[in-house]
Amino acid sequence: MPSLISPAERDYILKGIDCNIRADGRQRPDYREVILETGVISQTSGSARIRLAGGTDVLVSVKADIGPVLVDPETGEGADKGQIICNVECAPSASQQFEGRGADELNNELTQMMTRFLSHNTTSLSTSSTSSTPASNSNGAGGINLIPKTEVQDLGDGNFDFEVLDDAEDTEVVEGREDMPICVTLNKIGARHIVDASPLEELCTEAKLVVAVNRSGELCGLQKGQDGGIEPSLLLEMIQFGKTLGQTLIKQLDAKIKAEADADMIKRQNGQPVVKLGFFAQ
């Protein structure tokens, strides 16, 4: 990832974006091609690898486990609810800027953002069917897919023993997972905004706005980044654009996931092995 940009390059990018022609041929609202593969990590409750054209790789995993619950000391609420814990790590091999502790600030920012967006939108996500603590390790947004069933044994005297079943067939789909939000990052460059910025476009960015939206189009969260300001009229435009784009992305991802699941089902019915390429595939 470059750390410096010349005035000529900056001018070229700014004028191109103003004319709706970006340096790589995309228009302002265009994402790069997305390649999605699910179930790439067998030890998790759900996982996916997302590849974007140009070399961006995202590995997302979700793990359900037994953990403590957060109980409100005044109302007593929360005793039957789990919690969502997020962790985001940028691989040091992705950029020289991430070597050593170079990615700590970005990791913390993304972790806090994902934790806030997901934890504040769990009213539709059922975490009460098991006393589990889902934990995700992702560079973006991950949805809980299947969680293992949990057996609880009463040992007497107020003591209980928990056992998480290892059988892949003894799983349950988490209710409400389809209503979890997706995050859309908009970069303000000049008087315009774009999505899925390139490294050089990042260097020209004055301000960022992350819009979290669910499939119903409900705004689930906002976060502004960088020092530049956003005019009120442009801010409203970016929020509305993020909501519309987020709904479109959810539909496209749903279609990709369904197509993959249908293809895997056909292979199983025909007695063919289902082979996942995994994170290290090209």
N, C-alpha and C positions, 0 to 999 in steps of 0.2 A: 504494500500500500504506500503510495507516494506521500511525502510529508510537506512538499513544497510545490507550488504551481506558479508558472510565469504569468506576467500580466497579459501576454498575448493569448495564452491558453484560457485564462479566466474570461477574457473578453469574448473569445470564440464560444465558450460554453454558455455564457450569459445571453449572447445574441441568438445562439441556436435554440435555447430553451424559450426565449421570447417569441421565436418563430415556430415553436412546436416541433423542432427538429433537434434531437439530441445527438451527441457525437457518435453513438453506436447504432444510430438509425431508428431508435424508438421514439415514440411521441411522449408527451409529458405523463399521461396516465398509464403507460405500458410497463408491465413487469417483464422480467426475463422469463424464458421458458422454465417451467417447474416440472421436475421429475420426482414423483413420490413413491416410496415403497414402505409398507408397514410390516410389523412383525419381524424386525431385523435382529432383535436381541431377545433370545428365548428366556432369559432369566428375569424378565420384567413382566409387569401386568399389561403393558402396552408400549409400543415403540414405533418409531418411524424415522426414515432418512429422507431428507428433502434436499435436492440438488437444484441449484439455479445455474443457468448457462453463464459461463464466465468464471467458474471456479468456486462458488460459494456452496459450502456443505453445512447442513444442520442436522444434528443427531438429537432426537427427542426420545426420552424414556420416562415411563411412569411406573412407580413401584408402590404397591399397597402393603402396609405393614402395621403391626400392633404398636400403638404409641399412646402417649398421654393426651387427655382432652383438656380443653380450656373451659373452665366453669366460671361463670359470673358469680362472684362472692355475694352480691346483693340479691340477684334474682334467682340464682341457681340454674339459669339456662345454659345450655351447651353440654350438659352431661351426656347426652345421647348423640353428640355430633363429633365427627372427626375434624381434621384440619388439613389444609393444603400447604405444603412447604415447597418452595421453588429454589432452584440453584442453577445459575447460568455461568458457564465457563467458556471463554474464547481460547481456542487452542493456540499455544505459543508458536506453533509451526505455520499458522495462517498468515502472520505478518511479523516483520522485525519489531514493530511497535508493541507487540504482545509478549516479547521475550522478557524473562525475569518477572518483575511485578508490573510490567507495562500495561497489562490488561485489567489490573485490579479495579480501577475506577469504573471502567465500562462494565465489568462483571457485576460490581455492586449496584450500579445504576439499573441494569437490566433485571437483576434479581429482585430488587425492591419494587420495580415497576410491575413485573409479572406477579409477584406476591400480592401486591395491592389490587391489581385488576382481578385476579382470580379469587382471592379471599373475600373481596367485597361483592362478588357476584355468585355466591354459593347458595342463594335462596332457592334457586331452581335445582341445584345439584344435591342429590341425596347422599349424605355421608353417614346416615344413621342406621343403615342396614347392617353394617359391621362397625366394630369399634376400631377402625383402621385409620392410619395416617398416610394418605397418598402423598408421595413425594415425586416431583418431576425434576429432571435435569435436562434443560433445553436452552436453545438460543432463540426461542420464539415462543409460540403458544402451543402447548400440548394438551390433548384431551384424554381423560381417563377412559379407557376402553373396557377392559374386563378386570375384575378384582377377584381374588380367590375367596372361597367361602371360609368362614372362621367358626370353629367349634369351641364352645365355652363349657368348661366343667366346673361345677361347684364343689370345692374341696371342703366346705364347711368353715365355720368360724370367720365368715366374711372373706375367705380366700378363694380365688378363682384361677383356673389355668386355661390359657388360650392356646389354640393350635391352628395355624394357618395351613390349609390343605394344599398339598403340592400337585395334585392331579389337575391337569390342564382342563379337564372336562368339568371339574367342580368350580365353576366361576360364575359370576353374576355381572351383568351389564349395569353400570352405574346410572340410575335414573337421573334425567336432567342434563346429562353430559352434552346433549345436542344444543343446549341453550348457553353454553359457555362462550365467551366472546373471542373474537380474533382481533389482533392488533394491526393497524395500518399506519406506517410511518410516512409522513409527508415532509419533504424538505422544501423550505422557502429559499428560492434563489432569485434575486432581483425582485420583480413584482409578481413572479409566478411560483407555482409549486409543482413538485414532481414526486413520483414514488420510485422505490427501488433504485436509489442513487448509486452511481458508480463511484469508485475512489476519488476521481478528479472532481466529480460533482459534489462529493462530500466536502471537499476543500473550498468550494464556492458557496456552501450553505451558510446562510445568515441565522436561520432558526429552524427548529424541527418541531413537529407536532405529531404525537402518537395518539391515534383515535382507536378506542376499543369499542367494538360493536358486535351484537349477536345477530342471529339469523332473522330475528324479527325487526331489525333495524333500530333497536333500542341502544342509546348511547350508554356504555358501561364504564367509561373512564376516559380521561384526557391527561396527557403529560406533555409539557413544553420543554424543549431542550435548547441549549446554546444561548448566547447573549443577545442576539438580535431580536428586534421587536416584530410583531405581526399586527398589521392594521385590523381594526374590528371587522370591517367588511370582508377582508381576505380571510380572517379567522373563521367567520361563519361559513364562507365558501369552502374552506379546507375541511371543516367539520362535516358539512353535508356531503362533500366528495368522499371523505373517508368512510362515512356510513354506507354510501351507495356501493363503493368499491369493496368494502368489507363483506357485504351481503353477496356480491358477485363471487368473491373469492371462496366463501363458504360453500356456495353451490358447486363451484368447479372442483373443490377439494372433495366434497361429498361424492361427486360423480367419479372421480379418480379412485377413491376408496372402494366404492361399490363395484367398479369395473374390475379392480384387483381381486376383491373378495369373490366375485362371480367366476373369474378365471381360475382361482385357486380351488373353488368348489368343483368345477368341471374336471380339473386334474385329479382330484381325490376320487371322484366318481368313476373315472377311467383307470384308476389304479396307478396313476403317474405321481412321482414325487413332486412336492412343492418346494422348490429351491429358492431361497432368498439370497440375493447378491450381497447384501450387507453393506457396511460402511466403507470397506476398502475396495469395493468394485469401482471401475471406471465408467 
